[in-house]
Every structure is written in structure tokens, then in C-alpha cells.
Amino acid sequence: MDIKINSQMLLDKLRDLSDWPDIKDKVEALKGKKFGFDLVVAMISLISDVMMVVEGIVEKVGAVKIGAEKRKAVVEFVDKSIELPFYLEGIDGPLIGMIVDRLCDLLNFGRK
């Protein structure tokens, strides 16, 4: 039997884990950073950790075929967890989504 899980279920589980020291420290490290290389590197680090947590959740419950739901949960969780400079607020969701997509491409490289 295929178990279905949606982005809201994943977000609920992520919120329970948002106090994990690694994730909490990375969110704190992003505060006050100006847009530039350091901010992007810190975002990539946080996003990759959140992606690994989501993979663990999905694997634990045995869910399948939920790539879009995983992506949506990661983007929304990261977007709500960090405060970017005000001039990036209109594009932060798409920016986070692009980083998630590129990380997925890298992680899935050669798996097909």
C-alpha cells in the first residue's frame, strides 16, 4: 500500500523539529546577513539540512511519489524560518525554491 503524505503533514512534523540545535543555529546564523555570498552559502546549508530531515520523515512513514509535496514543505518551512533583507521579501520564496531545485538536481545526479 502506498502511503500519501502532503506538504502540510510534512510542515507539521518539521515544526516539531525546528528546535533541533543544527537547524536552530543555522536559522540564527542567517539573521542580519546582507545579501551576498555568505547569505547564499548559509541558506544552502540550512536548506540541505531541512531537505535531509524531510527525506528522513518520508522514509520513516514509507510515503512514495511526493516530490512536489516535499519541495513545497521545504520551501515554506525555510521561508517562514528566516528573515531576509526587506528588499528580498518579494522573491525569497522563488529564490529558496531555485536553491531546493538545484540541490535536488545535485543529489539526484546519476540516479536515473
Buried (B, 14 or more C-beta within 10 A) or exposed (E): EEEEBEBEBBBEBBEEBBEEEBBEEBBEBBEEBEEEEEBEEBBBBBBBBBBEBBEEBBEEBEBEEBEEBBBBBBBBBBBEBBBBEEEEEEEBEEBBBEBBEEBBEEEEEEEE
